[in-house]
Amino acid sequence: MSSSPAPAGVELTPRLTISHVETIPIRVPLGRVYRGSHYQMTHRSTIVTRVHTEEGIVGEAYAGDEDAGLLEIDAIIHQEIVPALVGQDAFAVERCWELARPATFDILRDRRLGLVACACIDAAIWDAIGKALEQPLWRLWGGYRDTIPMISIGGYYDSPLTVTQQVQELRERGLAGMKFKVGGRTPEEDAKRFKEARAAAGADFVLAADANQGYSVRDAIRFAKLVADDDLLWFEEPCQWHNDRRAMRDVRMVAGVPVCAGQSEFSAGGCRDLMVEGAIDVCNFDASWSGGPTEWRRVAGMARAFDVQMGHHEEPQCSSHLLASIPHGGYAECFDPDRDPIWWNLIANRPPLVDGAIALPTGPGFGWELDWEYVDRYRLPKP
């Protein structure tokens, strides 16, 4: 079937021919060690990616938080993806996505490294498209609303602050709620901590619990029942990984609490299986860990059919646009400034929180203006 010509008097937007790609790995040390149920963080890392076009438009985005593999991701971008994309039309975003995909096929390395590399490119290409069309991405992707509520991840173990102090600090920053770390202690100990957070939060401050796959299914059900009267927004990744879909379904059905997962999936197919299994109420698929906004939007389309709410694991610079673009988008997530100095310092025009929400940028593409002095201060030398 041949395509119909454009109506008389209407000109198609010219090509956006990719000429070269620039990347800047950034690594920022944190002031202390942040501990969840079975992990710890000492640095916040990311890659700023700039896709240059022959037409002069530059797509710009940052994505990922891979500390140990940061330079390997950077190498994958330049050695495996860029050669396939130079000369391609950035408007052909699906074609560009498929051309980048082989970077995820190496079975002898961590597949997530290739996925993050693809995500860096995909996000920057979308920014270029938004700039070429002079539209912000939240509007280009659907434009459902122009603000998004934001919660912060907190409740870390071994924090110098008490649970009450952590909640109060986030309330004072104007956030809508907290995603609280559990799963590293017994259900009874974690429930006690969660109840302290609920008492400090008040009724107008939402609280989710995030076990980071820390509990057995029995302990997850036990915790959920202990906090059943504490207005739990959702219970995130409650169970250990080895049988998590069936286990999360059991937590939903037995404990009767909303379950959130998806960030640990590598593909839309993995999220489809979560939905088919009846394992989740909220899907927090992470665009930066799974190939970029293009794949996230595929998941969002499926989630609508399954009556599953969409979330996004961290990365508010991208998730705010994605979640605001659709009717079933939930809360954007951030960290406090000490845990994510990049979100709070790299973006020069980051909007203030108002009534627990941020306004989306009206500038084209992602609409963020980066602080290049901050970039230069923490850029990681390449070998």
Secondary structure, 3 states (H helix, E strand, C coil): CCCCCCCCCCCCCCCCEEEEEEEEEEEEEEEEEEECCCCEEEEEEEEEEEEEECCCCEEEEEECCCCCCHHHHHHHHHHHHHHHHCCCECCCHHHHHHHHHHHHCCCCCCHHHHHHHHHHHHHHHHHHHHHHHCCEHHHHCCCCCCEEEEEEEECCECCCCCHHHHHHHHHHCCECEEEEECCCCCHHHHHHHHHHHHHHHCCCCEEEEECCCCECHHHHHHHHHHCCCCCEEEEECCECHHHHHHHHHHHHHHHCCCEEECCCCCCHHHHHHHHHCCCCCEECCCHHHCCCHHHHHHHHHHHHHCCCEECCCCCHHHHHHHHHCCCCECCEEECCCCCCHHHHHCECCCCCCECEEEECCCCCECCCCECHHHHHHHECCCC
